[in-house]
């Protein structure tokens, strides 16, 4: 059996092979250090992913913690097929859907908009141009109004940083479906936000979209947002 010596790891250096080593140490040795490495590597992205379903930060946290609690409770048998990333995103997605079904989570658009205003204010946007704040809220509303599958794929790519192939594997759809849905999302956003172009050039909208899903609102954002 391998020793439980600390695993060398630096932020952003995780690889599928390294993660498989962590999984093996968790399964064979009950290695808490390896378990924490996996948790820290994915917690923010998984929390943000869960939020796209339940629209509640506390519930998102509960969902992610539930997944990791189950993993630890059954660590002796934990041997996820394929990439750990795919396994965790699938597990969080399924748990979030269960929460929605059983708790009848309501997607109240007015409350969502109000929450965005509170978030903007709490992150020092009080002195920002009112038109810029209006644009931020408009962008968020348009993303929320995308069809569910279209929004899901868009956020998995732009916020969670998954590639088209990874999204296809996670959702069990073809890569062509992912590309089609991404194209529809981008086309819809460009069309519905066109009224703001006289105020902000396209590059400015790209920057705002990035900031909207950066650490100011959703700390887990890692991907690109606007693409021709």
One Martini backbone bead per residue (centre of mass of N, CA, C, O) as a GRO file, in nm:
protein
  228
    1UNK     BB    1   0.099   0.034   0.016
    2UNK     BB    2   0.062   0.355   0.027
    3UNK     BB    3   0.149   0.632   0.149
    4UNK     BB    4   0.044   0.938   0.346
    5UNK     BB    5   0.184   1.141   0.203
    6UNK     BB    6   0.200   1.431   0.081
    7UNK     BB    7   0.063   1.594  -0.195
    8UNK     BB    8   0.179   1.737  -0.462
    9UNK     BB    9   0.034   2.072  -0.515
   10UNK     BB   10  -0.080   2.306  -0.752
   11UNK     BB   11  -0.257   2.540  -0.874
   12UNK     BB   12  -0.372   2.405  -1.186
   13UNK     BB   13  -0.210   2.099  -1.195
   14UNK     BB   14  -0.426   1.917  -1.262
   15UNK     BB   15  -0.475   1.571  -1.354
   16UNK     BB   16  -0.604   1.276  -1.437
   17UNK     BB   17  -0.369   1.112  -1.317
   18UNK     BB   18  -0.355   1.252  -1.042
   19UNK     BB   19  -0.652   1.198  -0.963
   20UNK     BB   20  -0.627   0.888  -0.962
   21UNK     BB   21  -0.432   0.886  -0.725
   22UNK     BB   22  -0.625   1.010  -0.523
   23UNK     BB   23  -0.846   0.800  -0.543
   24UNK     BB   24  -0.673   0.560  -0.453
   25UNK     BB   25  -0.604   0.679  -0.171
   26UNK     BB   26  -0.887   0.696  -0.072
   27UNK     BB   27  -0.969   0.396  -0.113
   28UNK     BB   28  -0.712   0.246   0.027
   29UNK     BB   29  -0.634   0.478   0.280
   30UNK     BB   30  -0.808   0.722   0.360
   31UNK     BB   31  -0.702   0.994   0.229
   32UNK     BB   32  -0.744   1.319   0.322
   33UNK     BB   33  -0.553   1.477   0.142
   34UNK     BB   34  -0.667   1.376  -0.129
   35UNK     BB   35  -0.957   1.463  -0.081
   36UNK     BB   36  -0.893   1.770  -0.053
   37UNK     BB   37  -0.781   1.808  -0.336
   38UNK     BB   38  -1.042   1.753  -0.484
   39UNK     BB   39  -1.219   1.958  -0.345
   40UNK     BB   40  -1.044   2.217  -0.413
   41UNK     BB   41  -1.042   2.180  -0.728
   42UNK     BB   42  -1.395   2.179  -0.748
   43UNK     BB   43  -1.583   2.349  -0.571
   44UNK     BB   44  -1.640   2.614  -0.728
   45UNK     BB   45  -1.748   2.490  -0.991
   46UNK     BB   46  -1.975   2.320  -0.858
   47UNK     BB   47  -2.125   2.550  -0.724
   48UNK     BB   48  -2.188   2.707  -0.986
   49UNK     BB   49  -2.336   2.475  -1.125
   50UNK     BB   50  -2.564   2.438  -0.917
   51UNK     BB   51  -2.675   2.731  -0.942
   52UNK     BB   52  -2.798   2.700  -1.233
   53UNK     BB   53  -3.042   2.536  -1.100
   54UNK     BB   54  -3.128   2.657  -0.792
   55UNK     BB   55  -3.065   2.965  -0.716
   56UNK     BB   56  -2.880   2.883  -0.451
   57UNK     BB   57  -2.612   2.900  -0.253
   58UNK     BB   58  -2.678   2.707  -0.020
   59UNK     BB   59  -2.776   2.469  -0.193
   60UNK     BB   60  -2.515   2.440  -0.351
   61UNK     BB   61  -2.342   2.369  -0.110
   62UNK     BB   62  -2.504   2.120  -0.020
   63UNK     BB   63  -2.468   1.953  -0.276
   64UNK     BB   64  -2.160   1.929  -0.275
   65UNK     BB   65  -2.135   1.812   0.012
   66UNK     BB   66  -2.301   1.560  -0.041
   67UNK     BB   67  -2.116   1.429  -0.248
   68UNK     BB   68  -1.859   1.417  -0.063
   69UNK     BB   69  -1.987   1.256   0.163
   70UNK     BB   70  -2.050   1.003  -0.005
   71UNK     BB   71  -1.766   0.942  -0.090
   72UNK     BB   72  -1.650   0.903   0.197
   73UNK     BB   73  -1.852   0.683   0.295
   74UNK     BB   74  -1.756   0.515   0.004
   75UNK     BB   75  -1.437   0.497  -0.042
   76UNK     BB   76  -1.375   0.183  -0.078
   77UNK     BB   77  -1.562   0.201  -0.371
   78UNK     BB   78  -1.420   0.437  -0.512
   79UNK     BB   79  -1.438   0.423  -0.893
   80UNK     BB   80  -1.440   0.628  -1.127
   81UNK     BB   81  -1.517   0.663  -1.442
   82UNK     BB   82  -1.300   0.822  -1.586
   83UNK     BB   83  -1.325   1.136  -1.517
   84UNK     BB   84  -1.360   1.318  -1.235
   85UNK     BB   85  -1.500   1.562  -1.351
   86UNK     BB   86  -1.741   1.416  -1.476
   87UNK     BB   87  -1.845   1.281  -1.223
   88UNK     BB   88  -1.902   1.538  -1.052
   89UNK     BB   89  -2.093   1.685  -1.247
   90UNK     BB   90  -2.303   1.461  -1.261
   91UNK     BB   91  -2.366   1.445  -0.959
   92UNK     BB   92  -2.460   1.739  -0.926
   93UNK     BB   93  -2.680   1.739  -1.136
   94UNK     BB   94  -2.855   1.513  -1.010
   95UNK     BB   95  -2.893   1.648  -0.734
   96UNK     BB   96  -3.025   1.910  -0.835
   97UNK     BB   97  -3.270   1.771  -0.968
   98UNK     BB   98  -3.373   1.649  -0.703
   99UNK     BB   99  -3.421   1.912  -0.556
  100UNK     BB  100  -3.626   2.027  -0.753
  101UNK     BB  101  -3.835   1.797  -0.734
  102UNK     BB  102  -3.867   1.785  -0.409
  103UNK     BB  103  -3.871   2.117  -0.349
  104UNK     BB  104  -3.985   2.304  -0.563
  105UNK     BB  105  -3.818   2.506  -0.715
  106UNK     BB  106  -3.822   2.850  -0.773
  107UNK     BB  107  -3.813   3.064  -1.074
  108UNK     BB  108  -3.779   3.391  -0.986
  109UNK     BB  109  -3.711   3.657  -1.176
  110UNK     BB  110  -3.745   3.899  -0.983
  111UNK     BB  111  -3.555   3.790  -0.762
  112UNK     BB  112  -3.306   3.766  -0.938
  113UNK     BB  113  -3.279   4.064  -1.003
  114UNK     BB  114  -3.260   4.161  -0.711
  115UNK     BB  115  -3.005   3.997  -0.647
  116UNK     BB  116  -2.823   4.138  -0.849
  117UNK     BB  117  -2.839   4.415  -0.718
  118UNK     BB  118  -2.718   4.324  -0.448
  119UNK     BB  119  -2.451   4.224  -0.561
  120UNK     BB  120  -2.356   4.483  -0.692
  121UNK     BB  121  -2.358   4.654  -0.433
  122UNK     BB  122  -2.167   4.457  -0.258
  123UNK     BB  123  -1.937   4.513  -0.508
  124UNK     BB  124  -1.892   4.824  -0.563
  125UNK     BB  125  -2.133   4.964  -0.775
  126UNK     BB  126  -2.245   5.243  -0.679
  127UNK     BB  127  -2.042   5.427  -0.880
  128UNK     BB  128  -2.163   5.328  -1.124
  129UNK     BB  129  -2.291   5.335  -1.415
  130UNK     BB  130  -2.622   5.292  -1.469
  131UNK     BB  131  -2.596   5.170  -1.757
  132UNK     BB  132  -2.406   4.939  -1.673
  133UNK     BB  133  -2.596   4.806  -1.475
  134UNK     BB  134  -2.821   4.755  -1.680
  135UNK     BB  135  -2.651   4.570  -1.858
  136UNK     BB  136  -2.590   4.350  -1.655
  137UNK     BB  137  -2.885   4.271  -1.608
  138UNK     BB  138  -2.952   4.204  -1.903
  139UNK     BB  139  -2.754   3.974  -1.936
  140UNK     BB  140  -2.864   3.793  -1.712
  141UNK     BB  141  -3.151   3.765  -1.826
  142UNK     BB  142  -3.073   3.639  -2.100
  143UNK     BB  143  -2.944   3.387  -1.985
  144UNK     BB  144  -3.196   3.293  -1.820
  145UNK     BB  145  -3.382   3.283  -2.099
  146UNK     BB  146  -3.267   3.050  -2.190
  147UNK     BB  147  -3.282   2.756  -2.271
  148UNK     BB  148  -3.196   2.514  -2.063
  149UNK     BB  149  -2.986   2.362  -2.243
  150UNK     BB  150  -2.848   2.612  -2.354
  151UNK     BB  151  -2.761   2.731  -2.080
  152UNK     BB  152  -2.605   2.489  -1.975
  153UNK     BB  153  -2.388   2.484  -2.200
  154UNK     BB  154  -2.290   2.772  -2.178
  155UNK     BB  155  -2.198   2.754  -1.873
  156UNK     BB  156  -2.005   2.516  -1.897
  157UNK     BB  157  -1.814   2.676  -2.087
  158UNK     BB  158  -1.793   2.980  -1.966
  159UNK     BB  159  -1.778   2.905  -1.649
  160UNK     BB  160  -1.654   2.597  -1.614
  161UNK     BB  161  -1.457   2.522  -1.873
  162UNK     BB  162  -1.572   2.329  -2.073
  163UNK     BB  163  -1.558   2.136  -2.325
  164UNK     BB  164  -1.731   1.999  -2.572
  165UNK     BB  165  -1.655   1.709  -2.500
  166UNK     BB  166  -1.721   1.725  -2.195
  167UNK     BB  167  -2.016   1.802  -2.229
  168UNK     BB  168  -2.105   1.557  -2.390
  169UNK     BB  169  -2.032   1.353  -2.167
  170UNK     BB  170  -2.199   1.475  -1.932
  171UNK     BB  171  -2.488   1.484  -2.117
  172UNK     BB  172  -2.513   1.276  -2.345
  173UNK     BB  173  -2.407   1.416  -2.616
  174UNK     BB  174  -2.324   1.565  -2.891
  175UNK     BB  175  -2.101   1.781  -3.022
  176UNK     BB  176  -2.301   1.908  -3.221
  177UNK     BB  177  -2.505   1.995  -3.005
  178UNK     BB  178  -2.322   2.184  -2.855
  179UNK     BB  179  -2.259   2.375  -3.093
  180UNK     BB  180  -2.551   2.455  -3.152
  181UNK     BB  181  -2.623   2.574  -2.871
  182UNK     BB  182  -2.401   2.787  -2.867
  183UNK     BB  183  -2.489   2.940  -3.118
  184UNK     BB  184  -2.769   3.018  -3.009
  185UNK     BB  185  -2.677   3.175  -2.764
  186UNK     BB  186  -2.503   3.391  -2.905
  187UNK     BB  187  -2.721   3.496  -3.098
  188UNK     BB  188  -2.924   3.583  -2.881
  189UNK     BB  189  -2.745   3.782  -2.725
  190UNK     BB  190  -2.679   3.971  -2.956
  191UNK     BB  191  -2.970   4.045  -3.031
  192UNK     BB  192  -3.085   4.130  -2.732
  193UNK     BB  193  -2.820   4.344  -2.697
  194UNK     BB  194  -2.820   4.560  -2.936
  195UNK     BB  195  -2.930   4.822  -2.787
  196UNK     BB  196  -2.634   4.868  -2.641
  197UNK     BB  197  -2.426   4.945  -2.870
  198UNK     BB  198  -2.429   5.263  -2.864
  199UNK     BB  199  -2.275   5.248  -2.575
  200UNK     BB  200  -2.133   4.962  -2.650
  201UNK     BB  201  -1.903   4.790  -2.764
  202UNK     BB  202  -1.839   4.468  -2.819
  203UNK     BB  203  -1.588   4.456  -2.629
  204UNK     BB  204  -1.741   4.556  -2.378
  205UNK     BB  205  -1.940   4.322  -2.354
  206UNK     BB  206  -1.730   4.107  -2.314
  207UNK     BB  207  -1.623   4.222  -2.045
  208UNK     BB  208  -1.891   4.213  -1.890
  209UNK     BB  209  -1.941   3.911  -1.915
  210UNK     BB  210  -1.691   3.834  -1.762
  211UNK     BB  211  -1.753   3.987  -1.494
  212UNK     BB  212  -2.024   3.848  -1.429
  213UNK     BB  213  -1.839   3.556  -1.404
  214UNK     BB  214  -1.665   3.639  -1.194
  215UNK     BB  215  -1.565   3.694  -0.866
  216UNK     BB  216  -1.790   3.911  -0.810
  217UNK     BB  217  -2.018   3.666  -0.836
  218UNK     BB  218  -1.865   3.402  -0.975
  219UNK     BB  219  -1.581   3.247  -0.864
  220UNK     BB  220  -1.578   2.995  -1.088
  221UNK     BB  221  -1.482   3.150  -1.321
  222UNK     BB  222  -1.276   3.049  -1.635
  223UNK     BB  223  -1.402   3.137  -1.901
  224UNK     BB  224  -1.524   3.222  -2.182
  225UNK     BB  225  -1.788   3.429  -2.344
  226UNK     BB  226  -1.710   3.579  -2.616
  227UNK     BB  227  -1.784   3.461  -2.953
  228UNK     BB  228  -1.773   3.445  -3.302
   0.00000   0.00000   0.00000
